[in-house]
Amino acid sequence: MAAEHWTGQVLQFVREHETFIEVALFVLGFAESIVFFSFFIPASVLFLAIGGLHGASGGALWPLVLAGAAGSFLGDLVSYAIGWRYRDRLTGMWPFNRHPEWLSSASRFFDKYGILGIVLAKFVGPMRPLVPTISGAVAMPRGAFLAASGISSIVWSIVFLVPAYYGVGWLTH
């Protein structure tokens, strides 16, 4: 399977190039949060694996958390900007022209939860990049979006790195 092969390659890269682990987490967090790329990036699973590997090797935790959160936050900003810029044309763009229900589901989710929805969406795979896009499309105030995205990015990074970091580390000591 292509995803398993790609995942294996990323983990092998992390093992061999531990000095680049923060860059890898930044890129994964960024790609996972961008509306068109996130469908192809299993970042949450990779965060768990990388956190575990890094914990087992005795590496520092908080630089990982900050790198993952920063990438996620920047990806949210890109998705928000895409929604803002292309709000009237989103339904005609790939993949939404093939799956219009994705935008309507994200819109209902955003309508139901509002700002809290940005935080919750980080933990609902397909909604992760869609809710920031909808936030931009409905012209959500930038300040409110930035605050919600910042909080959700930090919490998401902590949730997917810390348990794996300490869990695997405990098993190896």
N, C-alpha and C positions, 0 to 999 in steps of 0.2 A: 504494500500500500504506500502511496506517495507521501502521505502525512507522517507515517511511522518512519519512513526513510529520512525525511527532512528533520523530524524531531531527533532521531539518532545522530544526525550530522551536527545539529546545534549542540547537543549534549557532549559529543566528542570534542567539538571546538572549545567548549567551556572547560573541559578537563585539561586540554592541552594549552589553553591560553587564559589561565585564570586572571591574568592582569587585565583582560578585556571584559570581565564579567559584568561590570557596571554598564559598559557600552552596550553589551548584548541585551541586558535587561531594559535599558532605555529604549533601544530599537524595538524590542518585543512589545513593551508597553505602548509605545507610539503607534506601531502598526496595528495592534489589537484595538486601538481606539479610533482608528480612521475608517470612515464609513465604507469604503470600497475594498480595503485591504483586510479588514478584520475577519472576513468570511474565510480567509485562507490561512490565518495565523492562529495556532492553538496556544496562545501565550499563557493562559491560566495554567495549563498542564505543565508548560515549560517553566513557569515561575516556580511551581512546586518542586519540580525536578532540580532546577538550578539552586533553589534555596537549600534543598537537602544536600546536594553535592557540596555546596559552599560551606554549610554548617559542619558536615563531616570532615572537611579539610581544615577547619579551624579559621576560616576567613571571617572578616568583619561583616556584621549584619546590616548596620544602619546605612552604609553607603549603597548597599543593594536596594534597600527600601526606598531611599531617596531617588536613586536612578530610575527604578521602575515607576515610581509615582510621577517623576518629572516627565518621562516619556508618555505616560498615560494622559497627563494633563495637557501636554502639547498636542497629542493626537485628538483630544476632545476639542481643543481650540480649532484645529483644522476642520473637524467635522462640523462644528458650529459655524465656521466661516463658509463652508460648502453650503450648508443649509441657508445661511443668510444670503449668499450670493445667487444661488440657483433655486430659491424657494418656489418660484413659479414654473420651473422646468424640471424639478426632481422626478416627477412621475414619468417623464419621457426618457430619463437616463437609466443606463444599466446599473444595477440589476433590478431597479424598481419598475422598469417597463415590462419586465417578465414576472415580477412578484409585487404587484401594487398593494397587496395585503400587508406587506412588511411596513410600509409607510403608514397605512391606516392603523395597524396594531400599535406602532410606536406613538402615533398621535393620540390614540385612546389612552395609552399608558401615561403619556405626558399630561394629558388633560386630567386624568384621575389623580395623579400624584404630584404634579407641579414640580417645584424645586426639589422636593424629596425624591421625585422620580429620577432625577439625575444621579443621586446617590444610589438608589436602589438598582438602577439600570446597569451599574458596573458589575452587578452580581447575577444578571440575567443575560447570559451569553449574547443572543441576537440583539437585545436591546442596547447593549453597551455602546455601540457606535451610532445607533439609530436615534436615540433620545437626544444626544447633543446636536445631531443634524436637524431634528424637528425643533429643538430649542432655538436654533438659528433661523429656521424657516418661519417660525411664528414671532420672530423678533423679540425673544425674551431679553430683558435688560442684561447687558453684558456683566455688570457688577454682580448680580445675583447668580448668573451662570458661572462666572469665574470662581465665586466662593463655593458653590455646590460642587463644581468640578474639582477644585483643589482638595476639598474634604474627601470626596469620593475616591480620588486618585490615591491619596495617602492611605485611606482605609483599605482599599482594594489591594494595594501593594503589601501592606502589613498582613492582611488575611491570607494572601497566597504565598508569602515568603516566610513569615515567622514560624508557623507551626512546622513546616517542612525543615526549616533551618535547625530548629531545636529538636525535632523528632528524630531525624536521622543522626544528628550529632550525639544524642543520648544513646542511640543504638551502637555507636562505634566506640564509645568510651568505656 
